Amino acid sequence: MALFSSLTPVFIAITCVLIGVILKKANGEKEKCETKSKPLSRPWVDEDLKDGTDHHLEEEEVDEEWQGLDENIAHVPFSVERYSEAEMIKRSQMFYELLNKRRSVRFLSNEPVPREVIDNVIRTAGTSPSGAHTEPWTFVVVQDPYLKHKIREIVEEEEEINYKKRMGDRWVNDLKRLRTNWIKEYLDTAPYLILIFKQIYGWLPNGKKKTHYYNEISVSIACGILLAALQNAGLYTVTSTPLNCGPQLRVLLQRPANEKLLLLLPVGYPKKDATVPVLTRKPLEDIMVVM
């Protein structure tokens, strides 16, 4: 009896430990299930940069029968100039060599650029294909010094937070070799800033919302064509996606709520002392698969 009494505290302790282990395991399984059911938190994700192609319009606002497109649109014969194989090879090689010179330049001169050139490169971007020919893009060209500086203030304020808190050590370390940080002098010095907005929906003449299919993909293609057009004109830029700046820049530039900032491009000539990192591009065999 005395032995049992002396062992009682031991049994109680063991029982408590076992209960604790069981509860910890149960909580762990619960947390694991919750983790699976909830998306991972990524504080660096910008709401404006999320794909808006799955944007659901409110049911009462959608006109299922009509999207403002003429069902009886005329179709005409299509004819183009066809090149010889030798000419095709020559033109494709020349175009590759032109675009292979494209570099992201962060040191831009304030030297004036003809406005007509900017008009033409944006016209070129506007030839891009788009879902159901909705053309869901807006190109905002900023040349006013005051507006450019306000944009710089907004971008630098958010970018400093991005670098120090949101982006994480891995991302920041990957950028160190490119010698880039939250200071964006080119937003003041470049003669033009082009801000490209995606229209996540449009408006019909009857006042209802118009679906813009694949709006982000469509605008992204237009941005690629714009970069090629700038290179062809002898102008340079650096692609910038200023995280968490979209809402403030929309207000500053008086853009409507259906537009979200996708890309910001400072455009101009490189400074005479501009530098770029020594980088190599993947060879063809690493980027192309022939089946």
C-alpha positions as CSV (number, residue, x, y, z in Angstrom):
1,M,0.0,0.0,0.0
2,A,2.8,2.3,0.9
3,L,4.5,1.5,-2.4
4,F,1.4,2.3,-4.4
5,S,1.1,5.6,-2.5
6,S,4.7,6.5,-3.3
7,L,4.2,5.7,-7.0
8,T,1.0,7.7,-7.3
9,P,2.7,11.0,-8.1
10,V,4.8,9.2,-10.8
11,F,1.7,7.8,-12.4
12,I,0.0,11.3,-12.3
13,A,3.1,12.9,-14.0
14,I,3.2,10.2,-16.7
15,T,-0.5,10.6,-17.4
16,C,-0.2,14.4,-17.7
17,V,2.7,14.0,-20.1
18,L,0.7,11.5,-22.2
19,I,-2.3,13.9,-22.3
20,G,0.0,16.8,-23.3
21,V,1.5,14.8,-26.1
22,I,-1.9,13.7,-27.4
23,L,-3.3,17.2,-27.3
24,K,-0.2,18.6,-29.0
25,K,-0.5,16.0,-31.8
26,A,-4.2,16.8,-32.2
27,N,-3.5,20.5,-32.4
28,G,-0.7,19.9,-34.9
29,E,-3.0,17.9,-37.2
30,K,-5.6,20.7,-36.9
31,E,-3.0,23.3,-37.8
32,K,-1.8,21.2,-40.7
33,C,-5.3,20.9,-42.1
34,E,-5.8,24.6,-41.7
35,T,-2.6,25.3,-43.5
36,K,-3.7,23.1,-46.4
37,S,-7.0,24.9,-46.6
38,K,-5.6,28.4,-46.4
39,P,-3.4,30.0,-49.0
40,L,0.1,30.9,-47.9
41,S,0.5,34.5,-46.8
42,R,2.7,36.4,-49.2
43,P,2.9,40.0,-48.0
44,W,4.8,41.1,-51.1
45,V,2.0,40.3,-53.4
46,D,0.4,43.4,-54.9
47,E,-3.4,43.3,-55.3
48,D,-3.1,45.3,-58.5
49,L,-0.7,42.8,-60.0
50,K,-2.9,39.8,-59.4
51,D,-4.5,38.2,-62.5
52,G,-7.8,39.8,-63.0
53,T,-9.1,37.4,-65.7
54,D,-11.3,35.6,-63.1
55,H,-12.9,38.8,-62.0
56,H,-16.6,38.1,-61.5
57,L,-19.0,40.8,-62.4
58,E,-22.1,41.2,-60.3
59,E,-25.0,39.2,-61.8
60,E,-27.4,42.1,-62.1
61,E,-24.7,44.1,-64.0
62,V,-23.9,41.5,-66.7
63,D,-25.7,41.6,-70.0
64,E,-25.5,37.9,-71.1
65,E,-26.9,38.6,-74.5
66,W,-24.8,41.5,-75.7
67,Q,-21.3,42.7,-75.0
68,G,-21.3,45.6,-77.5
69,L,-19.8,43.6,-80.3
70,D,-21.4,43.5,-83.7
71,E,-22.2,39.8,-84.5
72,N,-22.4,40.7,-88.2
73,I,-19.0,42.3,-88.4
74,A,-17.7,42.4,-91.9
75,H,-14.8,40.0,-92.9
76,V,-12.6,40.9,-95.8
77,P,-9.9,39.0,-97.8
78,F,-6.5,39.1,-96.1
79,S,-3.5,39.6,-98.3
80,V,0.1,40.2,-97.2
81,E,3.5,40.5,-98.8
82,R,5.3,37.1,-98.6
83,Y,9.0,37.0,-98.3
84,S,11.4,34.4,-99.8
85,E,13.0,32.0,-97.4
86,A,16.3,33.8,-97.7
87,E,14.6,37.1,-96.9
88,M,12.7,35.6,-94.0
89,I,15.9,34.3,-92.4
90,K,17.7,37.7,-93.0
91,R,14.8,39.7,-91.4
92,S,14.4,37.4,-88.5
93,Q,18.2,37.5,-87.8
94,M,18.3,41.3,-88.0
95,F,15.3,41.7,-85.7
96,Y,16.9,39.3,-83.2
97,E,20.2,41.2,-83.3
98,L,18.2,44.5,-82.7
99,L,16.3,43.2,-79.7
100,N,19.3,41.3,-78.3
101,K,20.8,44.8,-77.7
102,R,17.9,45.6,-75.4
103,R,19.0,46.2,-71.8
104,S,17.3,47.4,-68.7
105,V,18.8,50.9,-68.1
106,R,18.4,52.6,-64.8
107,F,20.5,55.6,-65.6
108,L,18.4,57.8,-68.0
109,S,19.2,61.2,-69.4
110,N,16.8,64.1,-69.2
111,E,17.5,64.8,-72.9
112,P,14.2,65.6,-74.7
113,V,12.6,62.8,-76.9
114,P,10.3,63.7,-79.8
115,R,6.7,63.3,-78.6
116,E,5.8,61.8,-82.0
117,V,8.1,58.9,-81.3
118,I,6.1,58.2,-78.0
119,D,2.9,58.4,-79.9
120,N,4.1,55.9,-82.5
121,V,5.4,53.3,-80.1
122,I,2.1,53.4,-78.2
123,R,0.2,53.1,-81.4
124,T,2.4,50.0,-82.1
125,A,1.6,48.6,-78.7
126,G,-2.1,49.1,-79.5
127,T,-1.8,46.6,-82.4
128,S,-1.5,43.8,-79.8
129,P,-4.1,41.0,-79.8
130,S,-6.6,40.9,-77.0
131,G,-9.3,38.6,-75.7
132,A,-12.4,39.1,-78.0
133,H,-10.8,42.3,-79.3
134,T,-11.6,44.2,-76.1
135,E,-8.3,46.1,-76.1
136,P,-8.2,46.3,-72.3
137,W,-5.3,48.7,-71.9
138,T,-4.6,52.4,-71.0
139,F,-1.2,53.9,-71.6
140,V,-0.7,57.0,-69.4
141,V,2.2,59.2,-70.6
142,V,3.6,61.5,-68.0
143,Q,5.9,64.3,-68.9
144,D,5.0,67.0,-66.4
145,P,7.9,67.4,-63.9
146,Y,5.6,67.9,-60.9
147,L,3.7,64.7,-61.6
148,K,6.9,62.7,-62.3
149,H,8.2,63.8,-58.9
150,K,5.0,62.9,-57.1
151,I,5.2,59.5,-58.7
152,R,8.8,59.1,-57.5
153,E,7.8,60.1,-53.9
154,I,5.0,57.5,-53.9
155,V,7.1,54.7,-55.4
156,E,10.2,55.3,-53.2
157,E,8.1,55.4,-50.0
158,E,6.5,52.1,-50.8
159,E,9.6,50.5,-52.3
160,E,11.6,51.3,-49.1
161,I,9.0,49.3,-47.2
162,N,9.1,46.5,-49.8
163,Y,12.9,46.2,-49.6
164,K,13.0,46.3,-45.8
165,K,9.9,44.4,-44.8
166,R,7.8,42.8,-47.6
167,M,10.2,41.3,-50.1
168,G,12.3,39.1,-47.8
169,D,16.0,38.5,-47.7
170,R,16.2,36.1,-50.7
171,W,14.6,38.6,-53.1
172,V,16.6,41.5,-51.8
173,N,19.9,39.5,-52.0
174,D,19.0,38.5,-55.6
175,L,18.7,42.2,-56.5
176,K,22.0,43.2,-54.9
177,R,24.0,42.0,-57.8
178,L,22.0,44.3,-60.1
179,R,22.8,47.2,-57.8
180,T,19.2,48.3,-57.5
181,N,17.3,49.6,-54.4
182,W,14.3,51.8,-53.6
183,I,16.0,55.0,-54.8
184,K,14.5,55.7,-58.3
185,E,16.2,58.8,-59.7
186,Y,15.1,57.9,-63.2
187,L,11.5,58.7,-62.3
188,D,12.6,62.4,-62.2
189,T,15.2,62.4,-65.0
190,A,13.5,60.4,-67.8
191,P,11.6,62.7,-70.2
192,Y,8.6,60.4,-70.2
193,L,7.0,57.9,-67.8
194,I,4.6,55.4,-69.4
195,L,2.3,53.8,-66.9
196,I,0.3,50.8,-68.3
197,F,-3.0,50.0,-66.7
198,K,-5.1,46.9,-67.4
199,Q,-8.8,47.5,-67.6
200,I,-10.3,44.6,-65.6
201,Y,-13.7,45.4,-67.1
202,G,-15.2,48.0,-69.4
203,W,-18.5,49.8,-69.9
204,L,-21.3,49.1,-72.4
205,P,-23.3,52.0,-73.9
206,N,-26.3,50.8,-71.8
207,G,-24.2,51.4,-68.6
208,K,-23.6,47.8,-67.7
209,K,-20.1,46.3,-67.2
210,K,-18.4,44.7,-70.1
211,T,-16.3,41.6,-69.6
212,H,-12.6,42.0,-70.6
213,Y,-11.4,38.5,-71.2
214,Y,-7.8,37.6,-70.4
215,N,-7.2,41.3,-69.7
216,E,-3.8,40.7,-67.9
217,I,-2.5,38.4,-70.6
218,S,-3.6,40.8,-73.3
219,V,-2.0,43.9,-71.7
220,S,1.2,41.9,-71.0
221,I,1.5,41.1,-74.7
222,A,1.0,44.8,-75.5
223,C,3.8,45.6,-73.1
224,G,6.1,43.2,-74.8
225,I,5.3,44.9,-78.2
226,L,5.9,48.3,-76.6
227,L,9.4,47.2,-75.4
228,A,10.3,46.1,-78.9
229,A,9.0,49.3,-80.4
230,L,11.1,51.4,-78.0
231,Q,14.2,49.4,-78.8
232,N,13.5,49.8,-82.5
233,A,13.2,53.6,-82.0
234,G,16.5,53.8,-80.1
235,L,15.0,54.4,-76.7
236,Y,15.6,52.6,-73.4
237,T,13.7,51.8,-70.3
238,V,13.6,49.5,-67.2
239,T,10.5,47.5,-66.5
240,S,9.1,48.5,-63.1
241,T,6.3,46.9,-61.2
242,P,6.1,49.1,-58.1
243,L,4.5,46.9,-55.5
244,N,1.6,48.4,-53.5
245,C,1.8,51.7,-55.3
246,G,-1.1,51.1,-57.7
247,P,-4.0,52.7,-55.7
248,Q,-2.1,55.9,-54.9
249,L,-0.9,56.2,-58.5
250,R,-4.4,55.7,-59.8
251,V,-5.7,58.5,-57.6
252,L,-2.8,60.8,-58.6
253,L,-3.4,60.2,-62.3
254,Q,-7.2,60.3,-62.0
255,R,-7.7,56.8,-63.4
256,P,-11.1,55.0,-62.9
257,A,-11.6,52.1,-60.5
258,N,-11.7,49.5,-63.3
259,E,-8.1,50.2,-64.1
260,K,-5.2,48.6,-62.3
261,L,-1.5,49.4,-62.7
262,L,0.5,46.7,-64.4
263,L,3.8,48.3,-65.4
264,L,5.7,51.5,-65.1
265,L,8.3,52.4,-67.8
266,P,10.7,55.4,-67.6
267,V,11.6,56.1,-71.2
268,G,14.5,58.1,-72.6
269,Y,18.2,58.0,-73.7
270,P,20.8,56.5,-71.5
271,K,23.1,58.9,-69.6
272,K,26.6,59.1,-71.1
273,D,28.0,57.4,-68.0
274,A,25.3,54.8,-67.7
275,T,26.3,51.3,-66.8
276,V,24.6,47.9,-67.0
277,P,25.5,44.6,-65.4
278,V,27.3,42.0,-67.4
279,L,24.6,39.4,-68.0
280,T,24.2,36.5,-70.4
281,R,21.0,35.1,-71.9
282,K,20.1,31.4,-72.0
283,P,21.1,29.7,-75.3
284,L,18.4,28.6,-77.7
285,E,18.6,24.9,-76.6
286,D,17.7,26.0,-73.1
287,I,14.6,27.9,-74.0
288,M,13.2,25.9,-77.0
289,V,11.9,22.4,-77.1
290,V,11.2,20.9,-80.6
291,M,8.8,17.9,-80.5
